[in-house]
Amino acid sequence: MEKQKILIVDDDEHIAELISLYLVKECFDTRIEGDGEAALQAFKQYQPNLILLDIMLPGMDGYEVCSEIRKTSQVPIIMLSAKGEVFDKVLGLKLGADDYIMKPFDSNEMVARVRAVLRRYQPAPSAAINSNMASASYTGDYVEYDGLIVNISNYTTTINGTALEMPPKELELLYFLASQPNQVFTREQLLDRLWGYEYIGDTRTVDVHVKRIREKLPENPNWALTTVWGVGYKFEVR
């Protein structure tokens, strides 16, 4: 079986080599780059399955690299940040990052996070095969509402038979709400269910993801992702 490829972007050679060592030991293939421009070139040539992206890079920083990659790809991105650095994880999430790791980190946790993000991510089917989209989306665990299908088994979202690009965490949030229609969840409940204890207290994370989901979904008279002011969010079925 072909090894999954991890692009490591960090200007600290020692840390980058250490990360590579851990990942190679777990049977991943790795490539290391030390600045943003080189990372963008490597992304095109290497075509990684996941990117570990440091924020503080010479020249183009990690936020800019993430933003550029998101213009053309939904490849999973995990941001890296050293404790003490100015780090806005909400900004990272807004730009499309899937997770973040604070340095110094435990090697087992780093590998576990990489595996978890990779498990969640599967590229959406190409729009060129829309004729087969409906039948493909009806396998596994999914929810369906008037043109919208969210399939948690193969991590695809379709609108009227057309593939909708959506990072794993956005899809998980949409699926969770849509699978329990008209039930209101607080931001804290959603953080606990979908992000885990490390995010508790940072309710902006939920707001950012809901905003991004809404931007991608068309208006529909029969369903909507709605805000219940002072409480949280629900997937409203009318």
Secondary structure, DSSP 4 states (H G I P E B T S, - for coil): -PPPEEEEE-S-HHHHHHHHHHHHHTT-EEEEE-SHHHHHHHHHHH--SEEEEES--SSS-HHHHHHHHHTT----EEEEEETTS---HHHHHHHT--EEEEES--HHHHHHHHHHHHHH--PPPPGGGGGGHHHHHTSSSEEEETTEEEETTTTEEEETTEEE---HHHHHHHHHHHTSTT--EEHHHHHHHHT-GGGTT-THHHHHHHHHHHHHSPP-SSEEEEEETTTEEEEEE-
